[in-house]
Each structure stands twice: as structure tokens, then as C-alpha cells.
Amino acid sequence: MSENFKGLSSAGARLLAGEIRLSICAKAKRENKNTKIVSDTFFSITTKFKHLIKGQSHSIIGL
């Protein structure tokens, strides 16, 4: 799966990270979950995301 991210620019990586954040926030609002659950979910997803794009993770703002 990491092959999908090999050519990803840092701008593209930031955009994708932003999409992940928006998706989590929207899902949490729909399900009325509290901030702690959202925070834990976001941490879990971003940790997996960083592993996928190893060389790019340092350039993603907020990850």
C-alpha cells in the first residue's frame, strides 16, 4: 500500500492529511462523540498514515 504514496509531494501529503482531519471531525459530529474519542481516533489514523509515507511525514503540518 505504501507504493501509492511514493510520488506524493509534501503539498499533496498536507492536503491528504487535511482531508483525513475533516473526515474525522465530520464523523465525530454525526455520531456526537466527545473530543477525547476524536483525538484518540485521529492519533491512530495519523500514526498509520505516517507509516505509509515514511519519508514525507516530517513535512506534514500537524503530524
N, C-alpha and C positions, 0 to 999 in steps of 0.2 A: 504494500500500500504506500510505503514511503516514496516509491518511484514517482507517484503522482505529484509530489512536491519538489522534485529535484530542480526544476527550472523556475521555481517560484521566486519572484523578486521580493525585496523587503517591503516594497509598497503593496504588492499583491498579498503578502503574508499579513500585513497590518489590516488590509481590507477584509481578509478572511477571518482574522481574529475579531474584528468588529462585528461581522455577521454572526459569529458564534455568541458574542455577548448579547446582541439584540435578540437572538433566538431564545436564549436562556431567560432573559428578562420578560419577554412576551409570554413564555410558557409559565413562568412563576406567577405572573399576574392572572393568567387564566385559571390557574389552579389555587390561587390565594395562598401561596406558600410564603413562609416568612423569610427574612433576609439571610438567616443562618443557613437554611437549606439551599437557597440560591447560591450563596457564597461557596458552600461545600461542593455543589454541583459544578459551578464554574471552575473551581480549582481542579476538580477531577478531569473535566474535559480539556482544560488548557494544559494540564500536565501531559495528557495523551497527545495533544496537538504538538507540544514542544518536542516530544519524542519522534513524531513523524517528520518534522522538518529540522532536525538536529542543527545543521549549520546555520539556519536562519533565525533560530529562536532568540538570539541576543538582540536582533534588530526589530523585534515586535514590541511595540509600546504596550506596557501593561502585562506582559507575560514573563 
